[in-house]
Amino acid sequence: MRESTQMFSWKLSLAQASVKYVLYFGTVLTICTLSILPAFFDTIEHRHGIVLKDWVLQCLPSINLSVPIFVVIWSMALLTAIRCFQNPYILSLMVWSFLFLTLSRIITISLVPLDAPIGLILLKDPLSNSFYRGPFITKDLFYSGHTSTQFLMFLCLQKRWEKGIALCSTVAIGLMVLIQHVHYSIDVIFAPFGAYLAYYLAKKTVDWAFSKVKL
C-alpha cells in the first residue's frame, strides 16, 4: 500500500474505476446526508434534553468569540479545499471522513439528548447559519462538530506544517466553543475520538480505491 503522503494525479486516478466509484458515490452520499440535516436539527431543537453540571464551564467566563471562531474555521476550510483540488486522494479522504463523521454525529446526538449549557452565547456564523435555514441550533451537542471537523482536517492534510496549523486550530476551536458555552466539555473531549473513527473507516475505503493507481 502506498503512503498517503504521495501526490496522486487526477488524470491517472480517474482512469481507475475504483477511484471514480469511491469519489462519486461518496460525494452523492455526503450531499444526501447534508440535505437532511436542516430537518434533523429542527427536530432535535424541539425536543427536551438535560442540562449537565459542567465544572469546566463553571470556571470559564462566557464570552462571545463568534468572529475568531468563524475566521479559524473557514481559514482552515479554505486551506483544506485547496489541497483537495490539488490531490484527489485528499479529496476522497475528506469526503468519506466527513460523511462518516456526519452520520456518527446524527447517531450520537439522537442518543444523547442535551439542552444547551447555562450561559450559552449564540454562535453567529453567516455561512453555516444560512445553510440551516432556520433559528440558531443549540442542541447539536454531543459531540462537537466544530472541534471534530478541525481534527479531521489535521488527520487528512499531509504536510507537517499544515498538520501543525490544523492541530492548533483544533485546540483553539475546542477552547473557544467552551468559553462561548456553545458546548459542554464532554462534547469537545470526545470530538477527536469521533473524528478519528470516521477517518479510520474512510481511509480503509479510500486506500482500497487508490491501491491500483499508477504514479
Backbone as a chain_set.jsonl record, in Angstrom:
{"seq": "MRESTQMFSWKLSLAQASVKYVLYFGTVLTICTLSILPAFFDTIEHRHGIVLKDWVLQCLPSINLSVPIFVVIWSMALLTAIRCFQNPYILSLMVWSFLFLTLSRIITISLVPLDAPIGLILLKDPLSNSFYRGPFITKDLFYSGHTSTQFLMFLCLQKRWEKGIALCSTVAIGLMVLIQHVHYSIDVIFAPFGAYLAYYLAKKTVDWAFSKVKL", "coords": {"N": [[0.838, -1.19, 0.0], [0.582, 2.186, -0.864], [2.008, 5.1, 0.66], [0.03, 7.65, 2.191], [1.034, 10.15, 1.835], [1.83, 10.665, -0.7], [1.542, 12.364, -3.84], [-1.247, 12.232, -5.868], [-2.129, 11.944, -9.26], [-4.777, 13.606, -10.961], [-5.631, 12.785, -13.492], [-4.569, 10.154, -13.817], [-5.693, 8.965, -11.589], [-8.487, 9.123, -11.966], [-8.648, 7.432, -14.064], [-8.878, 4.971, -13.031], [-11.421, 2.765, -12.253], [-12.25, 2.164, -9.668], [-11.51, 4.402, -8.144], [-13.077, 6.454, -9.277], [-15.588, 5.431, -8.625], [-15.564, 5.425, -5.793], [-15.123, 8.165, -5.245], [-17.248, 9.554, -6.58], [-19.531, 8.224, -5.582], [-19.219, 8.613, -2.85], [-19.435, 11.4, -2.758], [-22.094, 11.823, -3.585], [-23.494, 10.495, -1.526], [-22.719, 12.063, 0.64], [-23.817, 14.571, -0.014], [-26.54, 13.888, 0.029], [-26.819, 13.208, 2.71], [-26.202, 15.651, 3.969], [-28.37, 17.095, 3.084], [-30.485, 16.321, 4.658], [-29.949, 17.354, 7.1], [-30.923, 19.999, 7.947], [-33.669, 19.422, 8.572], [-33.294, 17.443, 10.487], [-31.893, 18.819, 12.535], [-33.821, 20.687, 13.183], [-35.715, 19.041, 14.333], [-34.395, 17.998, 16.638], [-34.038, 20.341, 17.984], [-36.46, 20.923, 19.027], [-36.937, 19.058, 20.955], [-36.895, 17.829, 24.366], [-34.17, 17.965, 26.578], [-31.409, 17.244, 28.804], [-29.699, 19.296, 31.196], [-26.361, 19.497, 31.744], [-24.22, 19.41, 34.618], [-21.457, 21.073, 34.47], [-18.32, 21.421, 35.481], [-16.116, 22.547, 34.289], [-17.115, 24.489, 32.509], [-18.262, 26.118, 34.408], [-16.069, 27.306, 35.482], [-15.178, 28.921, 33.508], [-15.325, 32.088, 31.832], [-18.168, 33.532, 30.179], [-18.001, 34.381, 26.989], [-18.421, 36.133, 23.937], [-17.176, 34.777, 21.13], [-17.577, 34.604, 18.426], [-16.571, 35.784, 16.044], [-13.639, 35.265, 15.936], [-13.86, 32.452, 15.964], [-15.245, 31.964, 13.587], [-13.341, 32.927, 11.727], [-11.108, 31.201, 12.125], [-12.211, 28.651, 11.561], [-13.11, 28.845, 8.841], [-10.838, 29.647, 7.53], [-9.181, 27.425, 7.796], [-10.825, 25.656, 6.426], [-10.643, 26.689, 3.842], [-7.905, 26.297, 3.236], [-7.83, 23.48, 3.332], [-9.631, 22.877, 1.278], [-8.21, 23.788, -0.946], [-6.067, 21.974, -0.975], [-7.521, 19.655, -1.416], [-8.457, 19.974, -4.064], [-6.073, 19.867, -5.339], [-5.161, 17.309, -4.946], [-6.553, 14.261, -5.538], [-6.684, 12.147, -3.782], [-6.684, 13.237, -1.176], [-9.061, 14.686, -1.353], [-10.96, 12.601, -1.7], [-10.566, 11.284, 0.713], [-11.324, 13.25, 2.574], [-14.017, 13.614, 1.852], [-15.228, 11.084, 2.399], [-14.508, 10.798, 5.085], [-15.795, 12.996, 6.244], [-18.404, 12.308, 5.671], [-18.776, 9.934, 7.225], [-18.3, 11.073, 9.699], [-20.424, 12.913, 9.932], [-22.637, 11.181, 9.87], [-22.128, 9.709, 12.196], [-22.388, 11.699, 14.129], [-25.071, 12.323, 13.863], [-26.128, 10.007, 14.932], [-25.058, 9.982, 17.604], [-25.987, 12.425, 18.63], [-28.714, 11.944, 18.513], [-28.956, 9.876, 20.351], [-28.102, 10.984, 22.723], [-29.731, 13.158, 24.334], [-29.462, 16.495, 24.932], [-29.8, 19.639, 26.569], [-29.011, 23.085, 25.905], [-25.963, 24.454, 27.254], [-25.751, 26.275, 30.372], [-25.45, 29.758, 30.236], [-24.947, 30.009, 27.584], [-23.883, 31.617, 24.62], [-25.102, 32.591, 21.594], [-23.715, 31.23, 18.669], [-22.627, 32.947, 15.988], [-22.432, 32.409, 12.725], [-22.248, 33.343, 9.568], [-22.149, 31.759, 7.21], [-22.583, 29.007, 7.937], [-24.993, 29.253, 9.399], [-26.761, 30.153, 7.428], [-27.05, 27.883, 5.932], [-28.579, 26.17, 7.539], [-31.061, 27.335, 7.45], [-32.938, 28.371, 9.331], [-33.843, 28.963, 12.827], [-31.252, 29.59, 15.311], [-29.185, 26.811, 16.006], [-28.965, 24.965, 18.904], [-28.803, 22.569, 20.216], [-27.283, 20.581, 19.08], [-25.213, 18.863, 20.299], [-23.588, 16.618, 21.531], [-21.434, 14.872, 19.634], [-19.019, 17.656, 19.539], [-19.239, 19.284, 16.513], [-17.75, 21.357, 15.385], [-15.189, 21.161, 16.603], [-14.463, 18.483, 16.003], [-14.403, 18.485, 13.208], [-12.262, 20.163, 12.668], [-10.19, 18.595, 13.699], [-10.406, 16.472, 11.995], [-9.461, 17.574, 9.617], [-6.832, 17.932, 10.374], [-6.031, 15.248, 10.424], [-6.32, 14.506, 7.739], [-4.85, 16.28, 6.129], [-1.532, 16.596, 4.686], [1.099, 17.731, 4.719], [3.64, 18.609, 7.085], [3.648, 21.163, 8.315], [1.11, 22.024, 7.761], [-0.438, 20.184, 9.15], [0.359, 20.897, 11.696], [-0.741, 23.465, 11.954], [-3.456, 22.797, 11.701], [-3.814, 21.199, 13.962], [-3.375, 23.047, 15.981], [-5.532, 24.723, 15.438], [-7.61, 23.025, 16.071], [-7.364, 22.76, 18.866], [-7.708, 25.455, 19.536], [-10.331, 26.026, 18.594], [-11.775, 24.191, 20.14], [-11.364, 25.23, 22.731], [-12.475, 27.787, 22.432], [-15.221, 27.338, 21.804], [-16.004, 26.326, 24.214], [-15.548, 28.496, 25.945], [-17.418, 30.224, 24.915], [-19.566, 28.855, 25.697], [-20.965, 27.164, 24.048], [-20.798, 24.465, 23.84], [-20.679, 21.525, 25.955], [-17.989, 20.366, 28.049], [-17.519, 17.632, 27.703], [-18.434, 17.21, 25.15], [-16.478, 18.39, 23.573], [-14.17, 17.024, 24.364], [-14.677, 14.423, 23.493], [-14.771, 14.76, 20.765], [-12.313, 14.533, 19.074], [-11.954, 11.756, 19.13], [-14.263, 10.778, 17.897], [-13.817, 11.901, 15.379], [-11.475, 10.599, 14.612], [-12.318, 7.93, 14.39], [-14.097, 8.165, 12.219], [-12.281, 8.97, 10.255], [-10.602, 6.714, 10.174], [-12.294, 4.678, 9.167], [-12.879, 5.831, 6.702], [-10.349, 5.933, 5.512], [-9.709, 3.266, 5.096], [-11.517, 2.643, 3.077], [-10.784, 4.486, 1.024], [-8.053, 3.97, 0.604], [-8.185, 1.431, -0.503], [-9.404, 2.015, -2.954], [-7.451, 3.601, -4.232], [-5.286, 1.958, -4.447], [-4.442, 0.778, -6.831], [-3.648, 2.763, -8.483], [-1.414, 4.187, -10.778], [1.524, 5.909, -10.216]], "CA": [[0.0, 0.0, 0.0], [1.35, 3.414, -0.929], [1.792, 6.034, 1.748], [-0.937, 8.678, 1.837], [1.715, 11.415, 1.618], [2.151, 10.819, -2.105], [0.629, 13.168, -4.653], [-1.89, 11.453, -6.913], [-2.567, 12.711, -10.428], [-6.2, 13.498, -11.248], [-5.828, 12.027, -14.728], [-4.312, 8.731, -13.568], [-6.619, 8.481, -10.565], [-9.816, 8.935, -12.55], [-8.58, 6.329, -15.023], [-9.23, 3.77, -12.285], [-12.854, 2.717, -11.962], [-12.465, 2.143, -8.219], [-11.399, 5.775, -7.662], [-14.276, 7.165, -9.701], [-16.72, 4.912, -7.855], [-15.458, 5.897, -4.415], [-15.248, 9.616, -5.21], [-18.59, 9.971, -6.974], [-20.509, 7.648, -4.662], [-19.048, 9.315, -1.581], [-19.96, 12.76, -2.907], [-23.561, 11.736, -3.619], [-23.958, 10.148, -0.181], [-22.496, 13.219, 1.509], [-24.834, 15.576, -0.354], [-27.832, 13.393, 0.523], [-26.796, 13.3, 4.17], [-26.286, 17.065, 4.33], [-29.696, 17.614, 2.741], [-31.453, 16.004, 5.717], [-29.536, 17.967, 8.355], [-31.831, 21.036, 8.455], [-34.84, 18.802, 9.194], [-32.83, 16.747, 11.69], [-31.6, 19.804, 13.571], [-35.094, 21.276, 13.599], [-36.352, 18.06, 15.207], [-33.742, 17.923, 17.948], [-34.156, 21.632, 18.642], [-37.769, 20.978, 19.679], [-37.069, 18.014, 21.961], [-36.404, 18.175, 25.691], [-32.968, 17.26, 26.977], [-30.958, 17.521, 30.164], [-28.618, 20.262, 31.341], [-25.298, 18.879, 32.528], [-23.428, 20.229, 35.535], [-20.11, 21.017, 33.902], [-17.474, 22.279, 36.325], [-15.209, 23.286, 33.417], [-17.837, 25.686, 32.072], [-18.471, 26.976, 35.567], [-14.816, 28.024, 35.741], [-14.848, 29.762, 32.362], [-16.228, 33.213, 31.562], [-18.986, 33.382, 28.978], [-17.586, 35.472, 26.105], [-18.775, 35.949, 22.528], [-15.996, 34.609, 20.276], [-18.079, 34.194, 17.11], [-15.709, 36.253, 14.956], [-12.444, 34.429, 15.804], [-14.245, 31.085, 15.609], [-15.547, 31.991, 12.15], [-12.083, 33.119, 10.98], [-10.3, 29.983, 12.214], [-12.886, 27.539, 10.873], [-13.179, 28.98, 7.387], [-9.47, 29.707, 7.02], [-8.761, 26.032, 7.664], [-11.627, 25.052, 5.359], [-10.083, 27.144, 2.569], [-6.647, 25.571, 3.028], [-8.153, 22.083, 3.041], [-10.259, 22.838, -0.043], [-7.129, 23.921, -1.936], [-5.354, 20.689, -1.027], [-8.425, 18.659, -2.013], [-8.472, 20.147, -5.513], [-4.751, 19.519, -5.841], [-4.88, 15.89, -4.773], [-7.82, 13.519, -5.44], [-6.661, 11.27, -2.604], [-7.122, 14.03, -0.028], [-10.478, 14.98, -1.551], [-11.718, 11.385, -1.407], [-10.452, 11.021, 2.146], [-12.143, 14.228, 3.275], [-15.432, 13.361, 1.555], [-15.702, 9.922, 3.143], [-14.352, 11.071, 6.519], [-16.862, 13.909, 6.647], [-19.647, 11.536, 5.605], [-18.852, 9.09, 8.418], [-18.392, 11.969, 10.846], [-21.789, 13.447, 9.993], [-23.529, 10.086, 10.256], [-21.892, 9.36, 13.597], [-22.947, 12.764, 14.955], [-26.526, 12.14, 13.854], [-26.413, 8.916, 15.867], [-24.757, 10.355, 18.991], [-26.909, 13.496, 19.044], [-30.024, 11.318, 18.709], [-28.921, 9.021, 21.534], [-27.758, 11.76, 23.923], [-30.494, 14.411, 24.291], [-28.964, 17.507, 25.852], [-30.177, 21.035, 26.387], [-27.848, 23.965, 25.804], [-25.323, 24.794, 28.532], [-26.074, 27.546, 31.003], [-24.509, 30.8, 29.83], [-24.729, 29.937, 26.137], [-23.965, 32.768, 23.73], [-25.332, 32.044, 20.266], [-22.58, 31.306, 17.754], [-23.085, 33.542, 14.737], [-21.599, 32.071, 11.572], [-23.117, 33.652, 8.421], [-22.164, 30.68, 6.223], [-23.247, 27.829, 8.495], [-26.372, 29.578, 9.768], [-27.576, 30.246, 6.22], [-27.307, 26.52, 5.474], [-29.63, 25.564, 8.347], [-32.317, 27.939, 7.01], [-33.873, 28.444, 10.433], [-33.293, 29.579, 14.03], [-29.963, 29.079, 15.736], [-29.201, 25.452, 16.539], [-28.268, 24.967, 20.196], [-28.833, 21.249, 20.847], [-26.443, 19.611, 18.358], [-24.138, 18.985, 21.282], [-22.642, 15.506, 21.676], [-20.248, 15.593, 20.084], [-18.794, 18.931, 18.866], [-18.924, 19.244, 15.088], [-16.693, 22.321, 15.108], [-13.894, 20.61, 17.028], [-14.162, 17.242, 15.289], [-14.073, 18.791, 11.814], [-10.89, 20.672, 12.666], [-9.29, 17.453, 13.9], [-10.476, 15.689, 10.769], [-8.545, 18.203, 8.675], [-5.495, 17.58, 10.857], [-5.747, 13.876, 10.019], [-6.322, 14.343, 6.285], [-3.787, 17.06, 5.496], [-0.336, 15.782, 4.587], [2.341, 18.412, 5.059], [3.809, 18.74, 8.521], [3.259, 22.485, 8.797], [-0.349, 22.104, 7.683], [-0.949, 19.42, 10.287], [0.596, 21.693, 12.893], [-1.758, 24.525, 11.997], [-4.76, 22.167, 11.938], [-3.869, 20.765, 15.35], [-3.556, 24.276, 16.772], [-6.906, 25.201, 15.232], [-8.483, 22.12, 16.825], [-7.295, 23.172, 20.269], [-8.283, 26.798, 19.641], [-11.787, 25.942, 18.449], [-12.296, 23.499, 21.315], [-11.367, 26.165, 23.851], [-13.375, 28.92, 22.183], [-16.632, 26.952, 21.932], [-16.264, 26.182, 25.643], [-15.638, 29.835, 26.518], [-18.703, 30.778, 24.484], [-20.577, 27.974, 26.286], [-21.735, 26.539, 22.97], [-20.724, 23.03, 24.083], [-20.161, 21.004, 27.21], [-16.611, 19.897, 27.914], [-17.528, 16.259, 27.193], [-18.626, 17.304, 23.696], [-15.186, 18.741, 22.971], [-13.215, 15.957, 24.667], [-14.973, 13.239, 22.673], [-14.73, 15.102, 19.339], [-11.204, 13.924, 18.327], [-12.155, 10.311, 19.018], [-15.249, 10.594, 16.835], [-13.175, 12.243, 14.11], [-10.513, 9.551, 14.243], [-13.074, 6.765, 13.939], [-14.569, 8.471, 10.87], [-11.091, 8.96, 9.396], [-10.137, 5.331, 10.051], [-13.191, 3.986, 8.243], [-12.717, 6.433, 5.377], [-9.04, 5.584, 4.964], [-9.813, 1.891, 4.605], [-12.238, 2.701, 1.808], [-10.042, 5.251, 0.023], [-6.804, 3.259, 0.284], [-8.527, 0.352, -1.442], [-9.689, 2.599, -4.278], [-6.245, 4.162, -4.835], [-4.185, 0.99, -4.395], [-4.001, 0.396, -8.167], [-3.311, 3.944, -9.281], [-0.002, 4.274, -11.115], [2.052, 7.257, -10.008]], "C": [[0.874, 1.241, 0.0], [1.034, 4.3, 0.275], [0.862, 7.15, 1.284], [-0.289, 10.027, 1.566], [2.065, 11.634, 0.157], [1.089, 11.639, -2.829], [0.072, 12.309, -5.784], [-2.363, 12.377, -8.026], [-4.07, 12.513, -10.635], [-6.443, 12.609, -12.462], [-5.663, 10.536, -14.488], [-5.3, 8.16, -12.552], [-7.995, 8.19, -11.153], [-9.828, 7.879, -13.64], [-8.93, 5.008, -14.361], [-10.705, 3.811, -11.903], [-13.122, 2.776, -10.464], [-12.411, 3.55, -7.634], [-12.646, 6.566, -8.028], [-15.489, 6.723, -8.885], [-16.705, 5.488, -6.436], [-15.699, 7.398, -4.324], [-16.679, 10.067, -5.511], [-19.647, 9.476, -5.983], [-20.431, 8.343, -3.303], [-19.624, 10.714, -1.629], [-21.483, 12.76, -2.873], [-24.117, 11.44, -2.23], [-23.814, 11.33, 0.778], [-23.539, 14.302, 1.252], [-26.201, 15.159, 0.17], [-27.92, 13.517, 2.04], [-26.93, 14.75, 4.626], [-27.684, 17.63, 4.085], [-30.729, 17.34, 3.828], [-31.116, 16.71, 7.03], [-30.469, 19.083, 8.837], [-33.059, 20.459, 9.156], [-34.455, 18.081, 10.488], [-32.588, 17.727, 12.828], [-32.878, 20.484, 14.062], [-35.811, 20.346, 14.577], [-35.719, 18.051, 16.589], [-33.878, 19.243, 18.711], [-35.481, 21.739, 19.406], [-37.953, 19.882, 20.729], [-36.493, 18.509, 23.297], [-35.176, 17.325, 26.011], [-32.602, 17.612, 28.408], [-29.828, 18.548, 30.118], [-27.566, 19.645, 32.257], [-24.659, 19.893, 33.478], [-21.961, 20.078, 35.141], [-19.213, 21.974, 34.678], [-16.48, 23.069, 35.49], [-15.873, 24.575, 32.951], [-18.061, 26.652, 33.224], [-17.238, 27.813, 35.877], [-14.456, 29.0, 34.622], [-15.824, 30.923, 32.231], [-17.008, 32.953, 30.281], [-18.747, 34.6, 28.078], [-17.964, 35.135, 24.661], [-17.512, 35.94, 21.672], [-16.392, 34.194, 18.858], [-17.133, 34.581, 15.98], [-14.43, 35.432, 14.849], [-12.756, 32.978, 15.461], [-14.509, 30.993, 14.111], [-14.26, 32.068, 11.329], [-11.252, 31.838, 10.973], [-10.917, 28.854, 11.395], [-12.785, 27.675, 9.361], [-11.808, 29.212, 6.75], [-8.934, 28.293, 6.818], [-9.539, 25.326, 6.562], [-11.087, 25.443, 3.988], [-8.789, 26.417, 2.253], [-6.913, 24.123, 2.634], [-8.779, 21.94, 1.664], [-9.206, 22.933, -1.151], [-6.387, 22.603, -2.087], [-6.225, 19.602, -1.646], [-8.437, 18.763, -3.531], [-7.118, 19.812, -6.134], [-4.506, 18.015, -5.849], [-6.192, 15.121, -4.592], [-7.864, 12.575, -4.247], [-7.175, 12.019, -1.381], [-8.605, 14.354, -0.147], [-11.331, 13.77, -1.201], [-11.718, 11.089, 0.085], [-11.32, 11.978, 2.956], [-13.629, 13.96, 3.073], [-15.953, 12.211, 2.408], [-15.567, 10.116, 4.65], [-15.482, 11.958, 7.02], [-18.218, 13.213, 6.625], [-19.816, 10.693, 6.867], [-18.979, 9.939, 9.684], [-19.81, 12.489, 11.03], [-22.779, 12.38, 10.428], [-23.364, 9.726, 11.725], [-22.463, 10.425, 14.528], [-24.477, 12.695, 14.98], [-26.92, 11.074, 14.875], [-26.209, 9.365, 17.31], [-25.684, 11.465, 19.497], [-28.296, 12.922, 19.322], [-30.072, 10.528, 20.015], [-28.665, 9.78, 22.83], [-28.484, 13.107, 23.872], [-30.017, 15.396, 25.363], [-29.578, 18.858, 25.529], [-28.915, 21.887, 26.424], [-27.273, 24.276, 27.178], [-25.804, 26.135, 29.072], [-25.011, 28.574, 30.603], [-24.211, 30.802, 28.349], [-24.85, 31.31, 25.473], [-24.063, 32.222, 22.311], [-24.129, 32.29, 19.354], [-23.074, 31.785, 16.393], [-22.061, 33.29, 13.638], [-22.461, 32.275, 10.331], [-23.219, 32.506, 7.413], [-22.93, 29.469, 6.742], [-24.707, 28.107, 8.808], [-27.285, 29.673, 8.557], [-27.92, 28.865, 5.674], [-28.483, 25.906, 6.23], [-31.011, 26.129, 8.034], [-33.362, 28.016, 8.133], [-33.24, 29.128, 11.623], [-31.944, 28.961, 14.396], [-30.112, 27.685, 16.342], [-28.38, 25.44, 17.829], [-28.144, 23.575, 20.818], [-28.089, 20.177, 20.056], [-25.13, 19.48, 19.142], [-23.143, 17.825, 21.29], [-22.525, 14.703, 20.375], [-19.992, 16.822, 19.2], [-18.398, 18.768, 17.403], [-17.798, 20.196, 14.724], [-15.316, 21.737, 15.416], [-13.514, 19.376, 16.223], [-13.783, 17.498, 13.836], [-12.658, 19.35, 11.698], [-9.893, 19.531, 12.817], [-9.282, 16.552, 12.672], [-9.534, 16.26, 9.711], [-7.095, 17.955, 9.079], [-5.108, 16.179, 10.378], [-5.558, 13.74, 8.511], [-5.232, 15.14, 5.57], [-2.458, 16.317, 5.607], [0.94, 16.47, 5.061], [2.411, 18.688, 6.555], [3.33, 20.094, 9.046], [1.744, 22.667, 8.743], [-0.996, 21.337, 8.833], [-0.774, 20.203, 11.589], [-0.446, 22.788, 13.054], [-3.13, 23.927, 12.326], [-4.902, 21.697, 13.379], [-4.074, 21.967, 16.28], [-4.98, 24.804, 16.637], [-7.905, 24.317, 15.975], [-8.54, 22.523, 18.291], [-7.983, 24.527, 20.463], [-9.803, 26.766, 19.565], [-12.411, 25.258, 19.659], [-12.395, 24.423, 22.517], [-12.401, 27.271, 23.651], [-14.841, 28.536, 22.285], [-17.003, 26.692, 23.39], [-16.427, 27.553, 26.301], [-16.957, 30.501, 26.13], [-19.873, 29.968, 25.025], [-21.512, 27.401, 25.223], [-21.814, 25.036, 23.186], [-20.344, 22.739, 25.521], [-18.74, 20.494, 26.988], [-16.552, 18.474, 27.36], [-17.715, 16.235, 25.683], [-17.294, 17.532, 22.99], [-14.174, 17.624, 23.179], [-13.428, 14.756, 23.756], [-14.765, 13.496, 21.185], [-13.558, 14.478, 18.58], [-11.363, 12.414, 18.145], [-13.19, 9.997, 17.938], [-14.661, 10.862, 15.467], [-12.217, 11.144, 13.67], [-11.222, 8.286, 13.756], [-13.57, 6.975, 12.511], [-13.415, 8.417, 9.874], [-10.607, 7.533, 9.146], [-10.988, 4.552, 9.052], [-13.03, 4.516, 6.82], [-11.407, 5.993, 4.731], [-9.03, 4.158, 4.426], [-10.459, 1.865, 3.224], [-11.397, 3.347, 0.712], [-8.739, 4.559, -0.363], [-7.061, 2.105, -0.681], [-8.718, 0.904, -2.834], [-8.421, 3.067, -4.977], [-5.088, 3.171, -4.913], [-3.635, 0.61, -5.761], [-3.631, 1.567, -9.062], [-1.806, 3.992, -9.526], [0.468, 5.729, -10.979], [3.021, 7.64, -11.129]], "O": [[1.814, 1.334, 0.789], [-0.063, 4.251, 0.83], [0.899, 7.55, 0.121], [-0.961, 10.956, 1.118], [2.558, 12.707, -0.192], [-0.092, 11.613, -2.481], [0.829, 11.73, -6.564], [-2.921, 13.445, -7.775], [-4.58, 11.401, -10.504], [-7.353, 11.78, -12.46], [-6.505, 9.739, -14.901], [-5.695, 6.998, -12.652], [-8.594, 7.15, -10.878], [-10.896, 7.472, -14.097], [-9.243, 4.032, -15.044], [-11.175, 4.778, -11.304], [-14.111, 3.371, -10.034], [-13.179, 3.868, -6.726], [-13.208, 7.269, -7.188], [-16.318, 7.548, -8.501], [-17.723, 5.979, -5.948], [-16.403, 7.859, -3.425], [-17.248, 10.872, -4.773], [-20.546, 10.223, -5.596], [-21.456, 8.627, -2.683], [-20.233, 11.173, -0.663], [-22.094, 13.599, -2.211], [-25.093, 12.056, -1.804], [-24.68, 11.566, 1.621], [-24.081, 14.883, 2.192], [-26.942, 15.988, 0.698], [-28.961, 13.884, 2.585], [-27.68, 15.046, 5.557], [-28.128, 18.534, 4.792], [-31.737, 18.042, 3.917], [-31.906, 16.67, 7.973], [-30.789, 19.124, 10.025], [-33.453, 20.947, 10.215], [-35.202, 18.108, 11.466], [-33.024, 17.496, 13.955], [-32.988, 20.817, 15.242], [-36.437, 20.804, 15.532], [-36.423, 18.092, 17.598], [-33.838, 19.258, 19.941], [-35.608, 22.551, 20.322], [-39.022, 19.787, 21.333], [-35.719, 19.465, 23.347], [-35.151, 16.123, 25.747], [-33.398, 18.208, 29.133], [-29.102, 18.651, 29.129], [-27.852, 19.312, 33.407], [-24.573, 21.081, 33.17], [-21.32, 19.073, 35.45], [-19.332, 23.192, 34.547], [-16.037, 24.139, 35.908], [-15.258, 25.64, 32.994], [-18.049, 27.868, 33.033], [-17.339, 28.892, 36.459], [-13.54, 29.809, 34.768], [-17.017, 30.763, 32.489], [-16.543, 32.227, 29.402], [-19.223, 35.7, 28.36], [-17.84, 33.99, 24.227], [-16.857, 36.97, 21.509], [-15.631, 33.512, 18.171], [-16.914, 33.796, 15.058], [-14.139, 34.93, 13.763], [-11.992, 32.338, 14.738], [-14.055, 30.06, 13.448], [-14.111, 31.347, 10.342], [-10.746, 31.435, 9.925], [-10.225, 28.184, 10.629], [-12.415, 26.722, 8.675], [-11.642, 28.992, 5.55], [-8.311, 27.997, 5.799], [-8.986, 24.494, 5.844], [-11.072, 24.622, 3.071], [-8.592, 25.965, 1.125], [-6.291, 23.602, 1.708], [-8.487, 20.979, 0.952], [-9.3, 22.244, -2.167], [-6.11, 22.167, -3.204], [-5.712, 18.717, -2.331], [-8.428, 17.74, -4.217], [-7.035, 19.508, -7.324], [-3.734, 17.509, -6.664], [-6.877, 15.312, -3.587], [-8.941, 12.237, -3.755], [-8.005, 11.5, -0.635], [-9.331, 14.304, 0.846], [-12.321, 13.898, -0.482], [-12.737, 10.695, 0.652], [-11.975, 11.567, 3.914], [-14.415, 14.066, 4.015], [-16.988, 12.335, 3.063], [-16.416, 9.654, 5.412], [-16.056, 11.712, 8.081], [-19.08, 13.493, 7.458], [-20.867, 10.729, 7.506], [-19.68, 9.564, 10.624], [-20.336, 12.505, 12.143], [-23.655, 12.636, 11.253], [-24.347, 9.468, 12.42], [-22.968, 10.098, 15.602], [-25.098, 12.977, 16.004], [-27.913, 11.217, 15.589], [-27.083, 9.158, 18.152], [-26.113, 11.445, 20.651], [-28.976, 13.355, 20.252], [-31.094, 10.509, 20.701], [-28.973, 9.284, 23.913], [-27.912, 14.095, 23.413], [-30.161, 15.142, 26.559], [-29.841, 19.178, 24.37], [-27.875, 21.451, 26.92], [-28.012, 24.354, 28.159], [-26.212, 27.014, 28.313], [-23.816, 28.283, 30.631], [-23.319, 31.52, 27.896], [-25.792, 32.06, 25.729], [-23.192, 31.468, 21.877], [-23.601, 33.4, 19.278], [-23.851, 31.097, 15.73], [-20.978, 33.874, 13.623], [-23.334, 31.45, 10.062], [-24.279, 32.306, 6.82], [-23.824, 28.961, 6.066], [-25.571, 27.281, 8.512], [-28.459, 29.314, 8.64], [-28.954, 28.689, 5.03], [-29.298, 25.199, 5.636], [-32.022, 25.487, 8.316], [-34.542, 27.753, 7.9], [-32.219, 29.8, 11.481], [-31.553, 27.93, 13.848], [-31.049, 27.42, 17.095], [-27.224, 25.864, 17.834], [-27.461, 23.408, 21.828], [-28.247, 18.987, 20.331], [-24.078, 19.934, 18.694], [-21.952, 18.047, 21.072], [-23.427, 13.932, 20.049], [-20.69, 17.007, 18.202], [-17.357, 18.189, 17.09], [-16.981, 19.89, 13.856], [-14.399, 21.81, 14.599], [-12.365, 19.239, 15.805], [-12.929, 16.801, 13.289], [-11.941, 19.048, 10.744], [-8.866, 19.506, 12.138], [-8.263, 15.941, 12.351], [-8.882, 15.506, 8.988], [-6.229, 17.785, 8.22], [-3.968, 15.96, 9.97], [-4.731, 12.95, 8.055], [-4.744, 14.719, 4.521], [-2.273, 15.503, 6.512], [1.769, 15.853, 5.731], [1.403, 18.96, 7.206], [2.686, 20.168, 10.093], [1.164, 23.371, 9.57], [-1.981, 21.79, 9.417], [-1.637, 20.177, 12.465], [-0.966, 23.012, 14.147], [-3.876, 24.482, 13.133], [-5.985, 21.783, 13.958], [-4.846, 21.905, 17.237], [-5.566, 25.278, 17.61], [-8.93, 24.804, 16.454], [-9.615, 22.617, 18.883], [-8.736, 24.725, 21.416], [-10.486, 27.4, 20.37], [-13.454, 25.69, 20.15], [-13.391, 24.404, 23.241], [-13.113, 27.645, 24.584], [-15.641, 29.318, 22.797], [-18.167, 26.819, 23.769], [-17.329, 27.753, 27.114], [-17.541, 31.247, 26.916], [-21.031, 30.34, 24.838], [-22.697, 27.183, 25.473], [-22.78, 24.397, 22.768], [-19.77, 23.578, 26.215], [-18.344, 20.224, 25.854], [-15.625, 18.144, 26.62], [-17.21, 15.338, 25.008], [-17.021, 16.943, 21.944], [-13.402, 17.31, 22.272], [-12.464, 14.141, 23.299], [-14.598, 12.548, 20.417], [-13.788, 13.924, 17.505], [-10.952, 11.862, 17.125], [-13.016, 9.061, 17.157], [-14.956, 10.153, 14.505], [-12.157, 10.8, 12.489], [-10.766, 7.646, 12.808], [-13.475, 6.07, 11.681], [-13.561, 7.88, 8.776], [-10.243, 7.189, 8.021], [-10.458, 3.848, 8.192], [-13.041, 3.751, 5.857], [-11.367, 5.712, 3.533], [-8.402, 3.885, 3.403], [-10.006, 1.159, 2.322], [-11.307, 2.822, -0.398], [-8.36, 4.563, -1.535], [-6.25, 1.835, -1.567], [-8.239, 0.316, -3.803], [-8.318, 2.946, -6.198], [-4.013, 3.52, -5.4], [-2.491, 0.166, -5.862], [-3.339, 1.394, -10.245], [-1.016, 3.855, -8.592], [-0.121, 6.645, -11.553], [3.567, 8.743, -11.124]]}, "num_chains": 1, "name": "protein.A"}
